[in-house]
Amino acid sequence: MIYLAKKTGKLIPSDFVGESQVVRWCFAAMNSVEIPLMSILMIDWSNDDGCRKHREFLAGWANRHLSGLERWLDRRQYIATDSFTVADILMSHVLAVVKDDSLLQPYSKVRNYRDRCLARPAWQHTIDRYYKNVEAG
């Protein structure tokens, strides 16, 4: 996504500092926040009570990242810059995997950020087209 943003000159700043922030938050989304959230999702899919301790550990791990994200989003509309970027696409997509909203309950800024990003008309259009292609395939 970073490559495509740079190639098109869209959704990433052209200045070094702005670009660095976008790259930083793209990596944070995919390598910090996503790992415990996806792991919790998989445990929840299994519906195995024997995984309770693992889920508690992962929820603690996720909460460390989510609490940091909550502080970061204080007085910010977007994650990396003042404008919507590819970092927001990745982070909101990662946050969208949370099916059990009780995990996000303490984090109103994170929930509002996720919902605001996912409500963008371009996102809705993209997701609608994606689902049509998946169903057609």
Helices and strands as residue ranges (DSSP letters): H 2-8, H 16-28, I 29-33, H 34-46, G 49-51, H 52-72, H 86-96, H 108-118, H 121-136
